[in-house]
């Protein structure tokens, strides 16, 4: 199950593996993106048949199919999704910023304002699971921000179109522009546009390594949210933790992807050993496939620390997507650790954040939580400044501003100010 490591050298090897992508993968992504950029819809069909073994007709899902999909979910699921929507809307509405105006001492007026992005493309993973929760986490902050055009790309399933549950949730959210394409070809289509798919201003949403590499490649031409690769969970546990709960949390994260990163850090070796026992037993009992087992064995590990300071240092070096603090007083550690989402105490399952808390679960991975946080309303907003200089202000401060411009050698800057004062 989890390999147990306790040396810096072993930890370094694990961390290095997390950030590697093969030259073969990079070359393939470059081929896909350049081909879609050049050949548009034809290239999308070629790559979808090549990778998904599906021959696509129209990419855009019809309105009739979207309406029909709403019958595929039960009343109970419909109720649960609506409650989740309310929670997510409430959390993200609180994020909406307000602008401000500053009047400087000489009367210069400077304002800070916000506007929404016009058009965004949201990538929603399909594959093994229809992640409609990711749809909620990307669409709702965009809608709260006021984005007018939202396009969805999601891989086709066996029915040659987007999963029914994802379509039903799109209907609940009022989204009608949905394309049944996935992978790097979807990212390229959103970035550069094709005859069937208008280009967007920004792309958000997580995906597999191919999707992440494609987002990285197109990011010089279109804005992206973040590079969100395989999911990560670090559990930091002390002697008050419950190994069975830790085991289930790690398995839950591992079932996403065989490249997932389930990690346990503890000062207590007994906790680590007991957690491994529970993982072994749970994997025999839970009706899940080999994905979780592969991730736990391949990428997962447990680190037995020598001190609290060392454990915190390792957590911050990892800067994980998810951090579960299953310790005696988790509140005390919040300001000391770096993670995109922090879950407090033994009774807070990270899975709660995937669906119900309202906080966004689209999060940076690969250590990028050091420099950015979860997807939010701010990802769909653009800030800008507004400046007004009344004439009396020009007269009062012209010498100061001209002196600054001339010192930098920007004489036209200085002249543009002199001209206004002299003419008036």
Buried (B, 14 or more C-beta within 10 A) or exposed (E): BBBBBEEEEBBEEBBEEBEEBEEEBEEBBBEBBBBBBEEBBEBBBBBBEEBBEBEBEEBBBEEEBBEBBBEEBEEEBBEBBEEBBEBBBEBBEEBBEEEEEEEEEBBBBBEBBBEBBEBBBBBBBBBEBBBBBBBBBBBBBBBBBBBEBBBBBBBBBEEEBBBBBBBBBBBBBEBBBBBBBBBBBBBBBBBBBBEBBBBBBBBBBBBBBBBBBBBBBBBEEBBBBBBBBBBBBBBBBBEEBBBBBBBBBBBBBBBBBBBBBBBBBBBBEEBBBBBBBBBBEBBEEEEBEEBBBBBBBBBBBBBBBEEBEBBBEBBBBBBBBBBBBBBEEBEEBEEEBBBBBBBBBBEBBBBEBBBBBBBBBBBBBBBBBEEBBBBBBBBBBBEEEEEEBEEEBBBBBBEEBBEEBEEEEEEEBBEEBEEBEEEE
